Each structure stands twice: as structure tokens, then as C-alpha cells.
Amino acid sequence: MRLYHHRDLVRMITRAIAAGGKRLNQMDTEWDIAGNCQNSYTQEMYARPERSNMNAVGNRDIVIGPGLPHSLRLFMHTRCRKCENCLKHRAAIWRCRARDEIKASSRTWFGTLTCRPEEHYMFRLKAIAYAKSRKVVFDDCSDHEQFTRTVAVISKEITKWIKRLRKNTGSPLRYLIVVEKHKSGDPHFHLLIHEVDEDQPVLHRHLNQLWTYGFDHFKLVEGDKAANYVCKYLSKSLLARVRASKRYGAYNDLIIIETGGKRDAMTLKQLTRNSVF
């Protein structure tokens, strides 16, 4: 259950009805954006009273029930983001975004970053130390959580690598990074580096010299194959994670989505707000 200000929930309900939501009665609205999710769940959203009515209510954290000010409700059926269909949906969304970025950029580099075994060991030790500082026993965590915590440590070094790349080249590049769990259990990072300015290119030597933790391989690409390759990992495993530049792929005004046999056109901003991903 989520509690909202009355005016905010009214805006959400208005957007829901415009996108195909149904009014159940005067106060309740239902919106199904789960698509073909196999394990969808329902979020219940209630209206919080306006500040002008607070004195009558007494406080903001009151019990919700019949006759109380929290009577405006929105029931939103959303994706679980874990089932096979949701993973395929996630991969399709990011694949479309990557294709748009490739078309909009002057050049695109496709690459892979890995770490040497000794570096993986050091990153794991850092993940263990960080977990201990948070009073978490790393060895008691599930394999999923251990992998996630280790990736978080390596991601900090990738952030530094991107900053060095921008500084050394002077290029306002954009990027997409997808992490996958290799057969060895170690994370591999697949990247798309997009050059925005033709006058400030990213050279191959810049990419190769700046990553010092292990193997790296980059090549220039054209077309959709690189986008398909990078994003396919998002449909294979829940462990696959994606990271990208702000508003990555936000070039098309409309995106067509199919829900329950109906096709709706929504902007990328609306889709993000509505938690379709």
C-alpha cells in the first residue's frame, strides 16, 4: 500500500484513464500495465488528505478505512520484473533504446571489460569488508546477493574509468553497460560507447589504455547487431544488470506497447513514471 497526496493521485488516475485504465466506481480506478507478466502483482495507492484538512484529521499517518479521507484509490497491476516474459520485455526496451543511440551517434564502440582472477579476488575482499561494515556476513548471503555486492564494488572502478575516458578525450560520450554472470561465476561487462561529437572522437588507444584490471576488447560497430548482442543478456538471467547515461535512448516521441491485446502509444517518460520497466 502506498499513500499519496490527493492532487498527486488525481494526476496519476487521470494518466491511467488516458492510457486505458478503468473506473470501477466513483472513487476506485483499476489500471493493468502488467502485459504478459506471469506473476503480476497489484499496488494499492490511496490518497492522502490535503494539508488544509490536516487539522481535522490530526496527523498524516492515520488508519485507512471507510468514511476516512483516504477514499480515493488506484489499483495498479504491474510487472514482477522477474519472470521470463518480464526479462524479455526488459531486453526489448533496452534494445530499442540502444538502436536509437547508435543511429543518433557519430560512431559507436562495442566492448567487453573483464578482470584478472587476482583482481576478482581483491574485489571480493572489498565486498566482504563493506558487508562487514554494514554488519552483514558475506558468506551467509545468497549467491545472487554475493554477486550483486561484488558487482557494486567493480562498478565503482568502471565509473572512474568512464570519468577518465571523458577527461582524456574531451568527448561528451554516452554509454550503455550490461553486466552478466559468466560461467566461471565472475561478472563480465559489455558496453556500448557512443560518440556524440564528431570533432571529439574516442580513439581505440584511449579505450585500451585506461582499463588496468584485466582484459578489454573494443571495436567500432554499425547497425543493430551490437545492440542485440549486448541486450540479449538482460533476457537470460535476473542477475544481468543494466546501467546507462541519463535519458538513454530517449529520442523517439512515442513507444507502442501491447497490453491485453490492446496497443497503446505512450512517451518514454510516461512509461518510466508508470513503472512499466
C-alpha positions, 0 to 999 in steps of 0.5 A: 500500500502506498499513500499519496497526496490527493492532487498527486493521485488525481494526476496519476488516475487521470494518466491511467484513464488516458492510457486505458485504465478503468473506473470501477466506481466513483472513487476506485480506478483499476489500471493493468500495465502488467502485459504478459507478466506471469506473476503480476502483482497489484499496488494499492495507492490511496490518497492522502488528505490535503494539508488544509484538512490536516487539522481535522484529521490530526496527523498524516499517518492515520488508519485507512478505512471507510468514511476516512479521507483516504477514499480515493484509490488506484489499483495498479497491476504491474510487472514482477520484473522477474519472470521470463516474459518480464526479462524479455520485455526488459531486453526489448526496451533496452534494445530499442533504446540502444538502436536509437543511440547508435543511429543518433551517434557519430560512431559507436564502440562495442566492448567487453571489460573483464578482470584478472582472477587476482583482481576478482579476488581483491574485489571480493575482499572489498565486498566482504569488508563493506558487508562487514561494515554494514554488519552483514556476513558475506558468506551467509548471503545468497549467491545472487546477493554475493554477486550483486555486492561484488558487482557494486564494488567493480562498478565503482572502478568502471565509473572512474574509468568512464570519468577518465575516458571523458577527461582524456578525450574531451568527448561528451560520450554516452554509454550503455553497460550490461553486466552478466554472470559468466560461467566461471561465476565472475561478472563480465561487462559489455558496453556500448560507447557512443560518440556524440561529437564528431570533432571529439572522437574516442580513439581505440588507444584511449579505450585500451589504455585506461582499463588496468584490471584485466582484459578489454576488447573494443571495436567500432560497430554499425547497425543493430547487431551490437545492440542485440548482442549486448541486450540479449543478456538482460533476457537470460538471467535476473542477475544481468544488470543494466546501467546507462547515461541519463535519458538513454535512448530517449529520442523517439516521441512515442513507444507502442506497447501491447497490453491485453491485446490492446496497443497503446502509444505512450512517451518514454517518460510516461512509461518510466513514471508508470513503472512499466520497466 
